[in-house]
Every structure is written in structure tokens, then in C-alpha cells.
Amino acid sequence: MIAELGLAALWLAAALAAMQMAAGFMTLRVAGPTELAKLIRPAAMVQGVLVTLSFAALVWLFAVTDLSVKLVAANSHSMKPLVFKLSGTWGNHEGSMLLWVMVMGLAGALIAAFERRLPERTMNATLAAQGVVSLGFYAFLLLSSNPFERLPVPAAEGMGLNPLLQDIGLAFHPPTLYLGYVGLSVAFSFAVGALLTRQVTPDFARAMRPWVLGAWVLLTVGITAGSYWAYYELGWGGWWFWDPVENASLMPWLAATALLHSVSVLASRDALRTWTIMLGVVAFSMSMVGTFLVRSGILTSVHAFAVDPERGTFILGLLGLFIGGALLLFALRASTISEGERFAVASREGALVFNNVMLSAILAIVLLGTLYPLLTEAFDVRVSVGPPYFNPVGAIFAVPMLLVMAVGPLLRWRQDRPERIGREAALFAALVLAALLLFGLLADVALLPLLGLALGLGLAIASLMPLRGRKLTRTPLATWGMVVAHFGIAVALLGMASESAFSVERLAAVGEGDSTTVGPWTVVLQAVEPVAGPNWTALQGRMAVSYDGGTPITVAPQARNFWAPPQQTTESALVTRWNGQLYAVIGDRAPDGRWQLRLWWKPFVPLIWMGGLLVALGGVLALFGRLLTDIRNRRLAARIAERRADREALA
């Protein structure tokens, strides 16, 4: 019964999305308010409630392990811990898509309930565009990927969830990414709505900016969490593999970063109107490309959700409809968008435009490197595109972007003289050159890690320069957000460069009681013991590890065997210090009785994820700062209007 209620709620939500779309577009044909316009906001709000009920029904089915539902039987097991039953709701194709449309429905409901800054015609057009996107995904779920499909006969037991996904990371990584993707769909709807009504104004940008900023924060958290999850779960010792699906989450983040800066300039300075609209379309396009890659069946990856080409064809059709239609609309209407305020090349706007171009170039590089192997495979030619392509080619544009990012926030709006910030620019250049000489002379470091270390140190100092001369307690939260985010980029860059430059790997075969070393660590394998979990058994290596002759610490990496479904996985053991991380994995037993160990010493590698969280924190500070400013401005406008009304009444 719960499954049928969930499916009914999903059909009703789809019907309301269709009504929202139709009513929104029909109101654009008439000049004044109509009765149809009164239906749009309520339809969006009720749709959000219904699709949330539908998703809650699916969560309940997974929680109770209802094996009469095909999706539950294929992706759960009665012996699985409850936390993995619940997170397993979105650890599959159909459930993840239902989560997607639920968040999209809630986003539309929030816009309809609270957004009052836009002209009503633009608001109606925005909700109509949101209805189009939502209806496409409802059709995909209901016609191609029904999450509530029943089995003719209930299964005796579930097949279980992929063991690689049976981790707490599943509770954080996919939902945050989907929230980010859907935030970009809202930005896309705003862009389409503004194009339809030709009202690309600062008010439009102020309405759009919180959604872009929120999406960017969530994408940052999702990518950071996914990187760390892959790092400790896969047992390969790496934090980024240039996997096509990893790239599929990176590309929307790059576009969203450019869009965030562009929409902020439009909101505060009434510039970059056309650029903002274009980036709104591109950012959502990248999230759609990612959805296609994960669910089309053209990729073989630990990330891939589906291997059904028919579903991929459906998503490809949606991609062509949404993005092709938006680009056609942009081509027809771009010339009607007024230019906005002009600015000099030597200005903060000029620096932002330069870095947006660099971000767009990096996005193109990642997109080409991701799609090229897929294109060649269609002609029976297999090629591999990895770090030898992405790292140096991306650095061509990343290095100048970081240089401009260091000094750009010091420039004035509209127009400035470069010599005014000559002292700060000279300090940054001196720091970078000193770091290059220091690391170049004292360590055998390759060029790209050397540049990363030098630029990271210089950028860390430069990111704090906008606070110079300010009273810190009166500095706006938005400024603090920029400073913290830029400092986080520097911290993450230092972690990436250190991991690449200074990591030490050791492959060893040791018997119980034997020791080996990796970097400053001594590792003693004390014993290998069998252990059991709720749905797995494992061989657990008990190791005593000591740093530079210090007090030993006991760690226990595992080689696990799951039985639902049958699969072997590794559970790494990590020891974190202020200056890095020891990473240990236990492998198979050799014929002579010794055990294979794979050990890494990774200096300062935690800075990668600390930096990512700092970037997200900067976004949160900026978001709250903007919201508080908007609230103050609204209250001030209300008081002014009230006083004006009082004066008119007295007159």
C-alpha cells in the first residue's frame, strides 16, 4: 500500500508540474494579471509537498525492507544495518532520481512561497521553466525508472547494496551533490525566465544569487566528501582519479564558480548581464551531462548507477530539449539584453571576467578529456585520458587564474590604477619567488607540485590582504566569506602539491611479528585475525605503528568479504598527524605465509579536504551575509514606505 501511495503522489506531482508549466507560459501571452497566474505558485508548493511524500514512502520501504518492491529487493538486504538501508534509498538509479526530483520540487515550492523581488511576469516565467525541467524528470521516472514497481512474487531475500557503497559516505556525498545540481536547475530556470521576459536586471540577479551560492556550497561539500570517501574506501591511496564521473561533478562546480562571480557583479554593479545568463545555462548543462554519463550505460565506473542504454537515450533527449531549447532562446534573445554598466580592464570586474574565462577554459579541457575516450571508443579505438593530460593542460589556465585571484580582490570596482596595489602585488610576487627558490633548492620536486606549493603559500597570504586596514568586527560577512573561500583554495592547493611532491609508498611482504618502514613510520604486523560484521567477514591486520621512534599506535586495516552481494573490499587504516597521514592497506597472503602490505606516508594530505571545507564555509558566510543584507534592505524600504505613507496621509 505504501508503494502505491508513493506512486500516486508522484503522478499527482507530475500533473501539477504540467499545470504549473502550462499556466506559466500562457500568462506570458497576455499583458495583465490573469486567473491562471493565481494557480502557478500554489501548484508549485503543493507539488513540492507531494513529491516529498513520494520520496518519504520510498525511504519507508527501504527501512522495513519491503521485498515485494523490485527496487528494494535489488538494492537492500534484511541483514544490512539500518543506516545503510536508509542511505541505500538513493544509492541506486531510481532512488537517486527520485531524490533529485524531490529536491527540485522543494526548490520550486520555496521560490513560489518566498520570492517576491522579481516582477510577476518574470516570476511566472521562471516557475514555468522550472515546471518544464521537473516534468521531464517526472516523465523519466514514471515511464522509464519507476521506483515503486512491484515484483510478481516477493523475493525471499534482497540482493544487497554494492559493498563499496555501504559506508557513511553514502549518507553525505550523493545528497549534497544532488542538492547542488538542483540548485543549478533553479538558476537555469531564473535565466530562462529572465530571457523570456527580457528582464535581466540586478533584482533578477539578487533573486538568483542565493540559489547559485547555495548550489556552489553544496557542490563543494559533495565533491570534498566524495574525494575523501574514495580516498579511504577504495584502497588505492589517491584522492582524485580523473574518473569520468568525478569529472562530471567537477564540471558543474567550475561553471557554478564562474556563475557565482558573474551574478554577484550583476547584482551589485549591474554588469555582465549576457555573461550571467549564458553561465546559468552552461552550469545546468554540465549537471545534465553528468546525469547522462552516470545513467547512460556508456561508462564502466564504481560511480555508475545504470547500464541501460534506453535510459541513457531518454536522458539524452531531455538534455537536448532543455539545453538545446535554452541555447536557442539565448541566441534569439541575447541581442535584446542591454549591455549594463561598463568597466575598465583594470578593475575588480575585469579581474573577475579574466578568471571566468580561465574557469571556462578549464571546464572545456575537462569536458574534452572526459568525452574524447567515449567518442574514440565508438570507432573501436580505446584511449585513456588521465593525469598526463589533465594536470599540465589545466595548469596552463589555472596558474594565471590563481595569480589574478591573489590581486583581483584588492582592485576597486569600475576602474582602478594597477600601480595603486603595487606594494601588495610585489609582496605576493616575492613570496611566490622565495617559495620557488626554497623548495627548488631543498627538495627534488617536479614542476607542477613546485608551482602548487609556491602559489599556495603566496595565495594564503594574499587572500588575507583585503582585510588590511579594516576594522574586523565591522567587516561584512560577504567579505569574510570571500577571504575564507580564497584562503581555503590556498590550503587545498598546498595539500594537493604536498601529496604529489612528498608522498612515499612502500609495498612489503611481512610475516607476523616482522616490521617495515615507510617515510618516518615504523610498522609492525602483530597479527592477522578473523572478524565478523553484520553482513561481512574479514581478515583484520593488527599493526603497531610509530612515528619517528615515538609511542606505538594500534591500527587495524581489513580485507572484507561481503555475502550480499558477494564481493571483496579493503578497509584502509589511517593515522592522522598535524603534518600528514599514514595510510595502510592489507592484501593477500603469499605462499610463504607472509602478508602483503601497501603503505603510504602522505605529508599534509589532509589539507586538501580542510581546504575544501574552508571554501564551503566561505560560501556559507557569504550566503548568510547576503541574506542579512537583503533583510535589512527590505526593512529599511518598508520603513521608508511607511513614513512616506504617513506624510501623505497628514498632507
C-alpha positions in Angstrom: 0.0 0.0 0.0 2.8 2.4 0.8 4.4 1.8 -2.6 1.1 2.6 -4.3 0.6 5.8 -2.3 4.2 6.9 -3.2 3.5 6.2 -6.9 0.1 8.1 -6.8 1.8 11.1 -5.1 4.4 11.1 -7.9 1.8 11.1 -10.6 -0.1 13.9 -8.9 3.1 15.9 -8.6 3.8 15.4 -12.3 0.3 16.6 -13.1 0.9 19.8 -11.0 4.2 20.3 -12.8 2.4 20.2 -16.1 -0.2 22.7 -14.8 2.5 25.0 -13.5 4.3 24.9 -16.8 1.1 25.4 -18.9 -0.3 28.2 -16.7 3.1 30.0 -16.6 3.6 30.1 -20.3 0.0 31.0 -21.0 0.3 34.0 -18.7 3.1 35.3 -20.8 0.8 35.8 -23.8 -1.4 38.4 -22.0 -0.3 41.8 -20.7 -2.1 42.0 -17.4 -2.8 39.6 -14.5 -5.0 36.6 -15.2 -6.8 34.0 -13.2 -4.3 31.4 -14.5 -1.5 33.3 -12.8 -3.1 32.7 -9.4 -2.6 28.9 -9.9 1.2 28.9 -10.5 2.5 29.5 -7.0 0.1 27.1 -5.3 0.8 24.4 -7.9 4.5 24.7 -7.2 4.0 24.5 -3.5 1.7 21.5 -3.5 3.9 19.8 -6.0 6.8 20.1 -3.5 4.7 18.5 -0.8 3.6 15.6 -2.9 7.0 14.7 -4.3 8.4 14.8 -0.7 5.7 12.4 0.4 6.6 10.1 -2.5 10.3 10.1 -1.5 9.3 9.5 2.2 7.3 6.5 1.0 10.4 5.0 -0.7 12.5 5.7 2.4 10.0 3.7 4.5 10.0 0.8 2.0 13.8 0.6 2.4 13.7 1.0 6.1 11.3 -2.0 6.5 13.0 -4.0 3.6 9.7 -4.5 1.7 11.0 -7.2 -0.7 7.8 -7.1 -2.8 9.2 -3.8 -4.3 11.6 -4.6 -7.1 14.0 -1.7 -6.2 14.3 -2.8 -2.6 14.9 -6.4 -3.5 17.6 -5.4 -5.9 19.4 -3.0 -3.6 18.8 -4.0 0.0 19.0 -6.9 2.4 17.3 -7.7 5.7 20.7 -8.1 7.5 22.0 -4.8 6.4 22.4 -2.1 9.1 19.6 0.4 9.3 21.8 3.4 8.3 22.8 1.6 5.1 19.1 0.7 4.4 18.1 4.3 4.7 21.1 5.7 2.7 20.6 2.9 0.2 17.4 4.6 -0.8 19.4 6.9 -3.0 22.3 4.5 -3.6 20.7 3.3 -6.8 19.5 4.7 -10.1 15.7 5.1 -9.4 16.1 6.3 -5.8 18.7 8.8 -6.7 16.5 10.2 -9.4 13.5 10.4 -7.1 15.8 12.3 -4.6 16.7 14.6 -7.5 13.1 15.5 -8.4 12.1 15.8 -4.7 14.8 18.5 -4.2 13.7 20.1 -7.4 10.1 20.2 -6.2 11.0 21.6 -2.8 13.2 24.3 -4.5 10.2 25.3 -6.7 8.0 25.4 -3.7 10.4 27.7 -1.8 10.7 30.0 -4.8 6.9 30.2 -5.1 6.4 30.7 -1.3 9.1 33.3 -0.6 10.4 35.1 -3.7 8.8 38.5 -4.1 11.6 40.6 -5.6 11.0 39.8 -9.3 8.3 41.2 -11.5 5.3 38.9 -11.5 5.8 38.1 -15.3 9.4 37.1 -14.7 8.4 35.0 -11.7 5.7 33.2 -13.7 8.2 32.5 -16.5 10.7 31.2 -14.0 8.2 28.8 -12.4 7.1 27.7 -15.9 10.7 26.9 -16.8 11.1 25.0 -13.5 7.9 23.1 -14.4 9.4 22.1 -17.7 12.5 20.7 -16.1 10.6 18.9 -13.4 8.1 17.4 -15.8 10.9 16.0 -17.9 12.3 14.2 -14.9 8.9 13.1 -13.7 8.4 11.5 -17.1 11.7 9.8 -16.9 10.8 8.3 -13.5 7.3 7.3 -14.3 7.9 6.0 -17.8 11.4 4.6 -17.6 12.6 4.2 -14.0 9.6 3.6 -11.7 11.0 3.3 -8.2 7.8 1.7 -6.8 7.4 -1.2 -9.3 6.2 -4.4 -7.6 7.5 -7.9 -8.1 5.0 -10.6 -9.2 6.2 -12.7 -6.2 8.1 -11.1 -3.3 11.7 -12.0 -3.1 12.9 -14.4 -0.4 15.8 -12.1 0.3 17.3 -8.9 -1.1 20.4 -8.9 -3.3 22.0 -6.2 -1.1 23.8 -2.9 -1.8 27.2 -2.6 -3.5 29.6 -3.1 -0.6 31.6 -0.1 -1.8 28.5 2.0 -1.1 28.0 0.5 2.4 29.7 3.4 4.0 28.6 6.5 5.9 29.9 8.5 2.9 26.8 7.4 1.1 24.7 9.4 3.6 26.5 12.7 2.7 28.2 12.6 -0.8 25.2 11.9 -3.2 22.6 14.1 -1.4 24.9 17.1 -1.3 25.8 16.7 -4.9 22.1 16.4 -5.9 21.2 19.5 -3.8 23.9 21.3 -5.7 22.7 20.1 -9.1 19.2 21.1 -8.4 20.3 24.5 -7.2 21.8 24.9 -10.6 18.5 23.9 -12.2 16.9 26.7 -10.3 19.5 29.1 -11.6 18.7 27.8 -15.1 15.0 28.4 -14.6 15.7 32.0 -13.4 17.9 32.6 -16.5 15.2 31.2 -18.9 12.5 33.3 -17.1 14.6 36.5 -17.5 15.3 35.7 -21.1 11.6 35.1 -21.9 10.6 38.5 -20.3 13.8 40.3 -21.3 14.2 41.5 -17.7 17.8 40.8 -16.9 18.2 43.2 -14.0 20.1 43.5 -10.7 16.8 42.4 -9.0 16.9 39.3 -11.1 20.5 38.6 -10.1 19.7 39.2 -6.4 16.9 36.6 -6.6 19.1 34.2 -8.4 22.3 34.7 -6.3 21.3 32.8 -3.1 20.4 29.7 -5.2 23.7 29.8 -7.1 25.7 30.4 -3.9 23.8 27.6 -2.1 24.3 25.2 -5.0 28.0 26.1 -5.1 28.5 25.4 -1.4 26.7 22.1 -1.6 28.7 21.0 -4.7 31.9 22.0 -2.9 30.9 19.9 0.2 29.8 17.0 -2.1 33.0 16.9 -4.1 35.1 17.2 -1.0 33.2 14.4 0.8 33.3 12.2 -2.3 37.1 12.8 -2.7 37.7 11.7 0.9 35.3 8.8 0.6 37.1 7.4 -2.5 40.5 8.1 -0.8 39.9 5.9 2.2 37.4 3.4 0.8 38.9 2.3 -2.5 42.3 1.4 -1.0 44.2 3.0 -3.9 45.7 5.8 -1.8 44.6 8.5 -4.2 42.2 11.4 -3.6 41.3 12.2 -7.3 41.5 9.8 -10.2 40.1 11.9 -13.1 37.3 9.3 -13.3 34.7 10.5 -15.9 32.1 10.6 -13.2 34.4 12.5 -10.8 34.8 14.9 -13.7 31.0 15.0 -14.1 30.8 16.6 -10.7 33.8 18.9 -11.2 32.4 20.4 -14.4 29.3 21.9 -12.8 31.4 23.2 -10.0 33.7 25.0 -12.4 30.7 26.6 -14.2 29.0 27.4 -10.9 32.1 29.2 -9.6 32.2 31.4 -12.7 28.4 31.9 -12.5 28.7 32.9 -8.8 31.1 35.7 -9.5 29.2 36.9 -12.5 25.8 37.0 -10.8 27.4 38.9 -7.9 28.7 41.5 -10.2 25.3 41.8 -11.9 23.5 42.1 -8.5 25.8 44.8 -7.1 27.2 46.6 -10.2 24.6 45.9 -13.0 27.3 44.5 -15.3 27.9 41.1 -17.1 24.2 40.6 -18.0 24.7 38.4 -21.0 27.6 36.5 -19.4 25.4 35.7 -16.4 22.6 34.3 -18.5 25.0 32.2 -20.6 26.7 30.8 -17.5 23.3 29.9 -15.9 22.6 27.7 -19.0 26.1 26.2 -19.1 26.2 25.3 -15.4 22.9 23.3 -15.6 24.1 21.8 -18.9 27.1 20.4 -17.1 24.9 18.8 -14.4 22.8 17.3 -17.2 25.9 15.9 -18.9 26.9 14.4 -15.6 23.5 12.8 -15.2 23.8 11.3 -18.7 27.3 9.9 -18.1 26.2 8.2 -14.8 23.0 6.7 -16.1 23.5 6.1 -19.8 25.4 2.8 -19.6 28.4 4.2 -21.6 30.7 4.2 -18.6 32.1 1.4 -16.5 32.8 3.0 -13.2 32.3 2.4 -9.5 30.1 5.5 -9.6 27.8 4.4 -12.5 24.2 3.9 -11.5 22.7 2.3 -14.6 23.8 0.3 -17.6 20.6 0.6 -19.6 21.1 2.4 -22.9 17.3 3.1 -23.2 17.5 5.2 -20.0 20.6 7.0 -21.4 18.6 7.8 -24.6 15.8 9.2 -22.6 18.2 11.5 -20.6 20.0 12.5 -23.8 16.6 13.5 -25.2 16.0 15.6 -22.1 19.4 17.1 -22.3 18.8 18.1 -25.9 15.4 19.5 -25.1 16.4 21.6 -22.1 19.8 22.8 -23.1 19.1 23.0 -26.9 16.0 24.9 -26.2 17.7 27.3 -23.8 20.6 27.9 -26.1 18.2 28.6 -29.0 16.3 31.0 -26.8 19.6 32.7 -25.8 20.6 33.0 -29.4 17.2 34.7 -30.2 17.1 37.0 -27.2 20.7 37.8 -26.3 20.8 40.8 -28.6 17.8 42.3 -26.8 19.6 42.2 -23.4 21.0 45.7 -22.6 24.8 45.9 -22.1 24.7 47.1 -18.5 27.3 49.2 -16.8 30.8 49.4 -18.4 34.0 48.9 -16.6 37.8 49.3 -17.3 40.1 46.3 -17.8 42.0 47.4 -14.7 39.1 46.9 -12.2 37.7 44.2 -10.0 35.1 43.4 -12.7 38.0 43.0 -15.2 39.7 40.5 -12.9 36.5 38.5 -12.4 35.9 38.4 -16.2 39.5 37.2 -16.7 39.1 34.4 -14.1 35.7 33.4 -15.5 37.4 33.0 -18.9 40.1 30.8 -17.3 37.5 28.7 -15.5 35.6 28.3 -18.7 38.8 27.1 -20.4 39.5 24.6 -17.6 35.9 23.4 -18.0 36.4 22.9 -21.7 39.6 20.9 -21.0 37.9 18.6 -18.5 34.9 18.2 -20.8 37.1 17.3 -23.8 39.2 14.9 -21.7 36.1 13.2 -20.4 34.2 12.8 -23.7 37.1 12.1 -26.0 37.7 8.4 -24.9 33.9 7.8 -25.3 34.0 9.2 -28.8 37.0 7.2 -29.9 35.5 4.0 -28.3 32.5 4.4 -30.7 35.1 3.8 -33.5 36.6 0.8 -31.7 39.7 2.8 -30.7 40.4 2.7 -26.9 42.4 5.6 -25.4 43.0 6.6 -21.8 43.0 10.2 -20.8 44.4 10.8 -17.3 46.7 13.0 -15.2 49.3 13.4 -18.0 46.7 15.3 -19.9 44.5 17.0 -17.3 47.3 18.2 -14.9 49.6 20.1 -17.3 46.9 21.3 -19.7 44.7 22.5 -16.9 47.7 24.2 -15.2 48.1 26.4 -18.3 44.9 28.2 -17.3 44.9 27.5 -13.6 48.2 29.3 -12.9 47.2 32.7 -14.4 43.8 32.4 -12.7 45.4 32.0 -9.3 47.8 34.9 -9.9 44.8 37.2 -10.8 42.8 35.8 -7.9 45.5 36.9 -5.5 45.4 40.6 -6.5 41.9 40.9 -8.0 40.0 41.5 -4.7 42.4 44.4 -4.0 41.2 46.3 -7.1 38.5 48.9 -7.0 35.2 48.5 -8.8 34.7 50.1 -12.2 38.2 51.4 -12.7 41.5 51.4 -10.9 45.2 52.1 -11.4 47.3 48.9 -11.2 50.1 50.9 -9.5 47.9 51.6 -6.5 48.2 48.0 -5.4 51.9 47.7 -6.5 53.1 47.1 -3.0 50.7 44.2 -2.3 51.4 42.7 -5.8 55.2 42.9 -5.1 54.8 41.2 -1.7 52.8 38.4 -3.4 55.4 38.0 -6.1 58.2 38.0 -3.6 56.5 35.3 -1.6 55.9 33.1 -4.6 59.5 33.5 -5.9 61.0 32.8 -2.5 58.9 29.7 -2.2 60.0 28.6 -5.6 63.7 29.0 -4.8 63.3 27.4 -1.3 61.5 24.2 -2.5 63.5 24.1 -5.7 66.8 24.1 -3.8 65.9 22.0 -0.8 63.7 19.3 -2.4 63.6 17.3 -5.6 60.1 18.4 -6.7 58.6 18.3 -10.1 57.5 21.5 -11.8 53.7 21.3 -11.2 53.9 20.4 -7.5 56.6 23.1 -7.1 54.3 25.7 -8.7 51.5 24.5 -6.5 53.5 24.9 -3.3 54.7 28.4 -4.2 51.3 29.6 -5.4 49.6 28.1 -2.4 51.8 29.9 0.1 51.6 33.2 -1.8 47.8 32.9 -2.2 47.3 32.1 1.5 48.9 35.5 2.4 47.3 37.4 -0.4 43.8 36.1 0.5 44.1 38.0 3.8 45.1 41.3 2.2 41.5 42.5 1.7 41.2 42.7 5.5 44.2 45.1 5.8 43.1 48.4 7.2 39.6 47.2 8.1 38.0 47.0 11.5 37.5 43.3 11.6 34.3 43.4 13.7 32.7 45.7 11.1 33.8 43.8 8.1 30.8 42.5 6.1 30.1 38.7 6.3 30.3 38.6 2.5 33.9 40.0 2.6 34.8 37.4 5.2 33.2 34.7 3.0 35.4 35.8 0.1 38.6 35.8 2.3 37.8 32.4 3.8 37.0 30.8 0.5 40.1 32.1 -1.2 42.2 31.0 1.8 40.6 27.6 1.5 41.7 27.4 -2.1 45.2 28.1 -1.0 45.1 25.4 1.7 43.7 22.8 -0.6 46.3 23.7 -3.2 49.1 23.2 -0.6 47.6 19.8 0.3 47.5 18.7 -3.4 51.0 19.9 -4.1 52.4 18.3 -0.9 50.7 15.0 -1.6 52.1 14.9 -5.1 55.6 16.1 -4.2 56.4 14.3 -0.9 54.3 11.1 -0.8 56.2 7.9 0.0 54.8 4.5 -1.0 56.0 1.1 0.3 54.9 -2.3 -0.9 56.1 -5.0 1.5 55.5 -8.7 2.3 55.9 -9.3 6.1 55.2 -12.1 8.5 53.5 -11.7 11.8 56.0 -10.0 14.2 58.0 -8.5 11.3 58.4 -4.8 10.7 58.9 -2.4 7.8 59.2 1.3 7.3 57.6 4.0 5.2 58.9 7.5 5.5 59.3 8.3 9.2 57.0 5.5 10.2 57.8 2.0 11.5 55.1 -0.6 11.0 55.0 -3.9 12.9 52.5 -6.5 11.8 51.5 -8.1 15.2 48.7 -10.5 14.0 46.1 -11.2 11.3 42.8 -12.2 12.8 39.3 -13.1 11.5 36.5 -10.7 12.5 32.8 -10.6 11.5 30.4 -7.7 10.9 26.6 -7.6 10.3 26.8 -8.7 6.7 30.5 -9.4 6.2 33.5 -11.3 7.4 37.1 -10.0 7.3 40.7 -10.7 7.9 42.0 -7.9 10.1 45.6 -7.0 10.4 46.6 -5.7 13.8 49.6 -3.3 13.4 51.6 -1.2 15.8 52.8 2.0 14.0 55.2 4.5 15.5 56.3 7.9 14.1 60.0 8.6 14.3 60.5 6.2 17.2 57.5 7.5 19.3 54.8 5.7 21.2 53.2 2.9 19.1 49.6 3.3 17.9 47.5 0.3 17.0 45.7 0.3 13.7 43.6 -2.4 12.0 43.1 -2.5 8.2 40.8 -5.1 6.9 40.2 -7.2 3.8 36.4 -7.8 3.9 34.2 -10.4 2.2 30.5 -9.4 1.8 27.9 -12.1 1.1 25.0 -9.9 0.0 26.1 -9.4 -2.8 29.4 -11.4 -2.8 32.3 -9.0 -3.1 35.7 -8.3 -1.6 36.7 -4.9 -0.4 39.5 -3.3 1.5 39.2 -1.1 4.6 42.2 1.1 4.9 43.6 2.2 8.3 44.5 5.9 8.6 46.7 7.7 11.2 46.5 11.5 11.0 49.1 13.9 12.4 49.4 17.6 12.0 52.0 17.1 9.2 50.3 14.3 7.2 48.7 10.9 7.2 49.8 7.3 7.3 47.7 5.1 5.0 47.8 1.3 5.4 46.1 -1.5 3.4 46.4 -5.3 4.0 46.4 -7.6 0.9 46.5 -11.3 0.3 48.7 -13.9 1.9 51.7 -15.0 -0.1 52.6 -18.8 -0.5 55.4 -18.4 2.0 53.0 -17.2 4.7 53.8 -13.5 4.6 51.2 -10.9 4.2 51.2 -8.2 1.6 51.1 -4.6 2.9 50.7 -1.4 1.0 51.7 1.7 2.9 51.8 5.4 2.2 53.1 8.4 4.1 51.3 11.4 2.7 52.6 14.7 4.1 50.0 17.4 4.6 47.4 15.5 2.6 44.5 16.4 5.0 44.9 20.0 3.9 43.1 19.0 0.7 39.8 18.3 2.5 40.4 21.0 5.1 40.7 23.5 2.3 37.6 22.2 0.6 35.6 22.7 3.8 37.0 26.2 4.2 35.9 27.0 0.7 32.4 25.8 1.6 32.5 27.8 4.9 33.4 30.9 3.0 30.3 30.3 0.8 28.1 29.9 3.8 29.4 33.1 5.4 28.8 34.9 2.1 25.3 33.4 1.8 24.3 34.5 5.3 25.9 37.9 4.8 23.8 38.5 1.6 20.6 37.2 3.3 21.1 39.5 6.3 21.8 42.5 3.9 18.7 41.7 1.9 16.6 41.5 5.1 18.0 44.9 6.4 17.3 46.5 3.0 13.8 45.2 2.9 13.1 46.5 6.4 14.6 49.9 5.5 12.5 50.1 2.4 9.4 49.2 4.4 10.1 51.9 6.9 10.7 54.4 4.2 7.4 53.5 2.5 5.6 53.6 5.8 6.9 57.1 6.6 6.0 58.3 3.1 2.5 56.9 3.5 2.2 58.7 6.9 3.4 62.0 5.4 0.9 61.7 2.5 -1.9 60.9 5.0 -1.1 64.0 7.0 -1.0 66.1 3.9 
